[in-house]
Structure formats: structure tokens, C-alpha cells
Amino acid sequence: MDTKTGKKYSARWSGLVWAVTGFIFAMFVVLLILAIALAHWVPLIFVVLLGVFIVAAFLFAPQSYTLTESAVIINRPGFSLKIPFESITQMRRLDKGDLGSVMRVAGMGGLFGFWGRFQSSTIGPFKCYMTRNDNMVLLQDRAGEKIILSPSNLNDFVETIMHSKNYTGDKQ
């Protein structure tokens, strides 16, 4: 692994993310056309606010993941997040059913992906930065915080972390 660039994993969108994102964009275009046709400031303000919401969602959405020699980096257009390997105490693959019922506490649930704070009936509170509900990996840090990611090549992603000299968590 190159220590400057690291190994990059894509965050491919699921069908649900494509559908939600497409619907929101279509709604934005229709509302923009209606606001211009009506030539009134109230609908135009609503469309501008929707546009700001879309841009904010994009800035926080995961685009890819990078593994460096010492950390997982969640690449996002606004700013990236870094999870040092030495802070990860547990790591495991997840299937769709492993989360049980999930409720979004704060964050996004479909537009450009899933990110923010969520509550699961089986694993409790967690943060997620994903674009699909398969290929999931759960990372738990020393403070007990759980983070779920969805890298494209899950097995290679997990194996690369486990074989890193800086990963001190469970070697499953």
C-alpha cells in the first residue's frame, strides 16, 4: 500500500440510492420549472431551499473509501473522515438481516447514500457512511462507537485492514 495515496475502494450506489436521488432531482427540476412559470417568490424560495438541501446532502455523502498504512478514510466532497486503525477494536462483515429494524436518528437515508446516526434493533446506535445495504462492514472503536461502511470490494477491504501492522483489533 502506498502511504501517500493508499488503496481506494469505490462506494457504488444501490438501486434504492439511484431511485431516491433520481426522484429528488426530478422533483427539483419540476418545482424549478413551476416556480419560474408562476413568477412568484414563494415557490422560488422553496426551490432554492431544496437546492441547498441537495448540495448539503452531496457534500456529506460518501464517495469512496481509502485505506492508508494507518487509517480508513471516508472520502466525501465536503470533507473526509479518518478512522485510525489503532482505534478499531472490532471489525466484522454484516448481512442485510444483521441490522434488524433501523431508524434514522440524524442524517440522510437515500439521497446520495446513507450517512449519519442510526439506531438498529440488533446492534444499537451506530454511524454509517454507506451507499448500499450489502457489502457492509461494522467497525467498533475503543469508545464503543459503531461505524458501518459499504466498500465495493468488501473482502479485500477487510483483509487489508486485518493485515495492516497498525490494526490492533480482533483478528477474526
N, C-alpha and C positions, 0 to 999 in steps of 0.2 A: 504494500500500500504506500502510495506517495504521501508523505507527511504534509505537503502543502495543499494538494487538491483532494486527496482521499479517494475513496471508492463511492461512486454515485449510484443511487437506486431511484428509479422513477416512481412517481405516485400517480399511476394511471387511474382515470375516473371509472367508476362503476356505471352501469346503465341508469341507476337512480340519480346519481350526480349529474349525468348528462341531461336527463329528463327535467330535473328541478332547475338546473342552470338555464336550459333552453326555454323553459316556461317563463322564468323570471325575465329573461331578456326579451322574449316575445311580448310579455305584459308591458315592459318598459317602452318598447317601440310603439305599441298600440296606444298607450297612455300619452306618450310624447306627441304622436300624430293628433290625437283628440285634443290635447291641451293647446297645440298650435292652431288647430281648426277653430276651437272655441274662442281663441284670442282673449283669454281671461287669466288673470294672475294666480287665482286659487289653484286650478288644476296644474298650472305650470310649476308652482311651488311644490306640490305633491310629487311631480315627476322629478324635479331637481333633488328632493329628499330621497326618493327611490334610487336615483343615480348615485348619490353619496353613499347610501347603504350598499349598493352593488360594489362600488370601488373599495369601501372598507372591508367587505367580505373577501374580495380578491386579495387585498394586502395581507390578510391574516391566514389565508388558505395555504396548506402545504403544497409545494410544487414538486419536491423531491427530498431525498434523504442522503446525507453524505456520511460515510464512516471515515474518520481520520485515525491516526495512531492512538488517539486518546479520548475520542468523543463521538457521539452521534450528533449530527447537525440536521435540524429540520429546516430546510430551505423554504423561505416564504418571501414573496415580493416586498413586503413591508420591512421585515427584519427576521433574521434567523434565530432559532433557539438552539442552545448547546446543552447536551446531557453528557457530562464526563463519564467515561467507563467506570472509573473508581467509585462513582456514586451509585451505580447499579448493583443491587444486591440479588435480584432475581430477574429471570427472563424466561418467558415461555410463549409458545405459539398458541393462538386461540382460534377456535372454530366459531362460526356464526352463533351456534347454540350456547356457547360458553358464557355469553353475556346475559342471558335471560332477558327480562324486560329492561329496557333502557329509557331513561328520561333525561332530556337535555336540561341542565340547570342554567348554564350561560354559554352562549356560543352559537355556532352555525350547524344546521342539520340538513345539508344538502346542496346549498349554493356554493359551488367550487369545492365541495368536500364537507367533511365533518371535523370541526375543531372546537375546542373549549372544554368546559366542565360538564360531566355527565354523571348520572347515578345508575348503577346496574343492580338488579335484584340478586345477582350472584357474587359479584366481586366488589360491590360497594361503590364509593365515589372514585372517579378517575378523570384524567385529562386525555383528550385524544387529538391527534393530528393525522387524519386519515382521509382517503378518497374512495374507499371501498370497504365493505364489511366481510371481505375474505382476505387472505394473506395478512392476518393480523398478528402482531407480537405485543405482548404485555411486558413492560419494563417497570420494575419497582425499585425505588431508591431507598437510601438509608432512613429517610424520614417516613417511609411507608407510602409515599405518594405513588400512584399507579399512572402510567402513561401508555396509551395504545397507539401504535403506528401501523401503517399498511404498505410496506415497501413491495415493489414489484417482484423481486426475486427473494422471497421470504427465507428459504432455506439457506441461501448463500449469505444473506444479511445476518441471520442468527449465528451461523458458523463463523463468520468473520469476527463478530463481537466476541464469541466464546474463546476464540484462539488468539485474541489480542493480549499482549503482555500486560496491558493496563486494566483489563477486566478482572475483577476480583470476586464476582458474584458466583452463584451456583453454576457448576459445570454439569448440565443435565446430560 
